[in-house]
Amino acid sequence: MNNKNLMGAVVAVMMLSSMPVFAGWEALPEVAPAPEDNPTTDAKVTLGKMLFMDPRFSSTGTVSCNSCHNVMEGGDDSRTFSMGVHGKTGGRNAPTVWNSAFHSVQFWDGRADLLEDQAKGPVTNPVEMGVTEIEQAMDKVRAIPGYAPYFDEAFGKDSMTVVNAAKAVAAFERTLITPDSPYDKYVKGDKKAMTAQQVSGMETFAATGCTSCHSGAAFNGPKMEFGQGFYTKFPTFADNGYNKKYDLSADKGREEATGKVADAHMFRVPTLRNITDTAPYFHNGSVNDLTEAVSVMAKTQLNKDLSDKEVKDIVAFLGALTGPYPEIVMPRLPATSGYSLVVD
């Protein structure tokens, strides 16, 4: 090999050694996908934000969508289990609503195909909003005269229906996305957007095998059609101290929704976007610290014990997945004049 070829080989090796070992890095789109029957419009978003923030159609008048998915913070409520009506708590941790538009199915067990479907679920959940029938909640909305003009503008006359209310909430949620993170800038070509430790963590993340599940633009798996979920078994490797310590196998996951034994402990892969802001972690909210969560995942999903440096580097990389939050201006809700919708 002559000196020219030798120099070329050295340069090639240097280039390869500085590149992440996973080729599928994707930036988050600037606009979230929407189903054909519910294109996102400003009027829907305005109405949806109001409904998202309004607690009055819960059975006690105390719980709104924002109660558990606080968009003024990380899109969750920082609790192990969210608190609904009468102080009741559920059995799964509330996932962040930020970037949920990039999930092809909703809820931990994927039982809802669309955000429109998910929006209806908590209303009649006895632990969450506690309304017996969803039309009862819609009747409360219809009883507030100030809502009618917003429905008219978003959907036309005589449009105050459960379906349209859910469409409006979903439209608002599709604006809750956080592109342009340091990671996004990096994969678009700005090699100064991430720190050296974050780049090292990106390489370690891929080399460890994390991308086998957490791939794609939202780090929640490959892009799927609406209604087709990407699931993984959690824990995959249950014979370890973490499984017992954090009681990870207690929840049967998707099996509870489908009744199929084959779905036992299967969960929709969550997004890693903004994960620094969404503790506690996992479906049962059992881990409060991101460093510990990374170690748990490596052992329970890949059967690997990471060094302290590897964990710290991965955590640093995960920090690069937090993008700027768009400004959320709290809406003025239509008032009930001279009467109350809430009955003790």
N, C-alpha and C positions, 0 to 999 in steps of 0.2 A: 504494500500500500504506500503510495507516494505521500509526501507531506501535505499536499492539498486535500487528498481524500481522507487522510488521518485527521486533519483539522476539521473537515466536514463531519466526520463521525463523532468527534468530541463535541462539536456544537450540537449535533442532533441528540446525543445522550444528555447533554446539559439541559436542552429544551424539554426533553421528555421527563427528566427528573424534577423539573419545576412545574409540571402540569398536573392537575388533579387526575387521578386514575379512573374517574368515572366520566364518561363522555356525554351524559345526558343532562347536563346542567341547563335549566330553563329559567328565564326571567318571568315574573308574574305579569300577566296582561294588564293593560291600563283600564280595561272594561271587563266586567264579569259577564259570563254567558247567561242568557235568559231563554226560557221556553218560547216557542213561536206564538203561543196564545197569551203571552203576557210580556210584551216588549216593555222595557223600562222607559217611563216618561217622567217629566218633572212633577206633573200633577199627582201621579201615583206615589212618587217618592215623598212628596209633602204630606199626603194623607197617611201613608204607611208609617212615617215617623211619628205622627200624632197618635195613631193606634198603638204603636210599639211602646210609647211612653205612658199611655193612659191606663191607670189601675182600676178605673171605675167599673169595667165589665167583668172583673173577677168577682167571686161570690161575696167577698168581704170588702171589696173596694180598696184593697191594700197591695195587690200584686199586679205588676205589669210585666211585659216581656223584658223591659230594662231592669227589673228587679234582679233577675238572675243573669242577664246578659248586658252588663253595664257598659254601654258604648262610650261613656265618658272616661273609661279606664280600658282594661284589656278585653272587654267583651264577655267577661265572666263575672263572678261575684267574690272570688278569692276564698270561697268556702269549700270544705270537703264535699258537702251536699247542700244544695240550695234550699232556702226556707220559703215555703209557700204559705197558703192560707192557714190561719190558726196556729202558726209556728211549726207546721208539719215539715218534715224533710224527706227527700227522696232517697234513692239507693245508688244513684250515679252522679258523678261530678258534672256540672254544667259546662259543656264545651264552649269555647269562644265563638261569638257570632261574627267576629272579624274574619273575613276571607272564607266564611262558610259557603258563599256562593260558588266556590270552586270544588265543593264536594258533589259527587254525582248522586249520593244518597244522604239522608239526614238521620240524626240520632246516632248514638254509639252502635246500635244494632242494625242500623240501616233500614228501619221499618217504614220510613217515609221517603218517597222518591224525590220530592221537590221541596224547596223552601215553602211553597204554597201549602203543601201537605203538612209540613212540620209546624207551620204557624197555627194550625187548628188544634194540634195535639194537646199543648199545655192548658188550653182553656177548659177542657172537660176532665183533665186529670185531677182526681180528688185531693192530691197532695199539692198541686201547683196552684191553678186558679180556682179550682173547686166548683165549677159551674156544672149542673146536672146535664143540661142539654145545650149545645152550642148556639141554638137559636135564642135561648134565654139571654146569652151574652150579646147577641146581635140586636135583640130587642132593646137592650140598654143603650146601645150605640144609636139606634133609630130614635130613641126617646130624647136624644140631645139634638135640638134643632140645628145647632151650628155645624154639625157634621154633614148635613145634606148637601150644601154647596160644594164641599170638597169631593164628595162622591160624584156629584153631577159633573164636575170638571174632569175628574179622572176617568169616569166610565159612562157618563151620560145620565139621562133622567131615569128615575125609578131603579137605581142601581145599588141600593143599600142592601147587599146580600152578603152572606158568609163567604161565598166564593170570591167576591170582589174585595172584601176586607182582607182576606188572606193574600190575594194578589198584590194589594197595596203594601202590606207588611213585607212581603217577599221582595217587591221592587225596591223598597227602602234598604233592605238587608243587602241587596246586590250593589249598593253604593258603598258598603262597608268593606272596602278593600284597601290594602296597603302596599302598592307597588313602590318601586324606586328605593328599596332598601340598599344598604352597602353591597350586599350580595348581588342584587339585580344590576347595579351599576358595574360591578366587577365582571359579571358574565357578559355584559354588553360591551366590554372593552376597556373600562376604566380600571386599570390594574393597581391604582392607588386607593381605590375605594375601600378595600379591606386591609387590615393590618397583617403583618407577617404571621402572627399567631393565628388569626382567622383563616388565612390561606392554608396554614399547616393543619388546622382543624378540619378544613374542608377536605383535604387529602386523606386525613385519618378517618373522617366520617365515611368516605367512600371505601377506603381500604378495609375498614372494619366490617363492612357489609350493610351499613345502615340504609344505603340506597336501594337495597332489595325490597324494602317497603316504602321508605320515605323518599320517593323520587317525584319527578314532575315539578311543575312551577310552584305548586303550593306545598310540596313535600308531603303529599298525602297519597302518593301512588300515581300510576299512569292515568292519563286522561281517559275517562269513561263516558259513555252516553248516560243521560239522566235516567235514573232507575237501575243502573248497573253498578253495584257497589264493588269496591276493592277492599277485601277483608283479610285479616291475618289472625292467626291463633295467638292468644295472649293469656298466660305465658306459654311459649312454645317449649321451653325447657323448664319444667316445674320442679325438678329435683335439686333445689338449691335453697339456701337460707333466705333469699329475698322473697321467694314465693310465700313462705310461711310468715315471715316478718310483716309483710304488707298484705297478706290475705288475698293474693291476686287471683286465685282460682275459685273463690267463693261465688263469683258472678258467672252465670252460664252464657252470658253474652247473647249472641244472635239466636241461640236455641230458644230463648224465652219468647222471641218474636215469631219464630217459624215452627217451633215444636219439633224440629229435626235434630236428632242426636248428632248428626254430622256437623251441625252448626255450633256445637258446644264450644264455648270460650272463643268464638270468632267475633271480632270487633272491626268496625270500619276504621281504617287507618286514619288517625287524626292529622291535621296540618301541623307543621312545625313553625309556621309563620307566627311571629310575635310571641314565641313560646317563653321568652324571658318575662313576659307580662301576664302569664296565665297560670301561675302556680295556685293551688296544688295540682299535681300531675296524676295521670292515669284515670281509668274509668271510675275508680273508687276514691280518687283524690287522696290517696294514702301517702304520697311523698311530697313534702313541702319544698324540697331543695332541688334545683336543676342539676347540680353536680351529682347528687345521689341518683336522680332519675336516669341520667346517662349511664351510670354504672349498672343500675338495675336492668335497663334495656339491653345492654351489651351481654349480660349474663343470662337473662331469661329468654331473649330472642335469638341470640347468636352463640350462646354458651362460651362467651369470651370474658376474660378478666383483663380489664384495661389498666394501664399504668396511670399514676396521678397526672403525668404530663399529657397523656392521650386524652384523658377526661377533660382536663383544663382546656386543651386545644379545641376539642369538640364543642365545649360550652362557649368558648370564644366565637367559634364559627356560628353557632346557633344565635348568638347575639347579633350577627350580621344579617339575620333574616327578619329583623324587626324594622319595618318601614315607617315612614312618617304617617301619622294618623291625619285624615282630613278633619277639618274643623267641624264640630257638631254643635249647631245652635239649637238649644232647647226650644221646642215649639210652644206656642200659646194654645192651650187646649180649649175647645168650646165649652162654655160654662153651662151648668144647669141653673137656671134663674128661678129662685123662689122655691126650690124643692131639692130633695136628695135622691139619688139612685140607690144609695147604700141603705140597706135595711138590716139592723142588728138581729 
